Structure formats: C-alpha cells, structure tokens
C-alpha cells in the first residue's frame, strides 16, 4: 500500500520528465530570441547538431532559468541504445 502511494506521488514528476525535449526547447528559444550571454550571430545558432569529424562544433547556447522552467518543463532522458546521447566526450 505504501509503495502504491509512493508511485502515485511520482506520476506528476514522471510526466514532466517525459515531456522535456532539449531540441524543441532550443528551437523555441531561437525563435523568440531567449538566448543569454555571448550569443553567436543568427546563422551560427545551431540546435541538435550531431557530431561529425569534419564539422566544427556548434557554439554553446544558453537560456536563463526562468525561460527554461516556464517554457521547457522537465528533463530529457537518454536512449540507452544510443550511446552517442549519453557517452559523448
């Protein structure tokens, strides 16, 4: 019975965790101009770049906590089968 109560208590958290998508959040921030700090020119703002040996790394893009918490709920879970998502250098 206690385990059931704990699991039911975790349901709202799981919804948030499963709802987050980093690429979508980045594209949203790009469309509304929500990046902060040293922001590269628009043509160099790259979301969801995949590693390629001949491609220079995309510059870091950052949003403030307020934007992230209000527009991009939760965290993204890595896919176990895709080591490139969780085992990057």
Residue pairs with C-beta under 8 A, 6 or more apart in sequence:
15 74
16 73
16 74
16 75
17 74
17 75
17 77
18 74
18 77
19 73
19 74
20 72
20 73
20 74
20 75
20 76
21 76
22 48
22 72
22 76
23 47
23 48
24 72
25 63
25 68
25 71
25 72
26 47
26 48
26 61
27 47
28 34
28 71
28 72
29 35
29 61
29 63
29 67
29 71
30 45
30 47
30 61
34 63
34 64
34 67
34 71
35 45
35 61
35 62
35 63
36 62
36 63
36 64
37 62
39 45
39 61
40 59
40 61
44 58
44 59
45 59
45 61
46 58
46 59
46 61
47 61
49 55
49 57
49 58
50 84
51 84
51 88
63 72
78 85
78 86
79 85
80 86
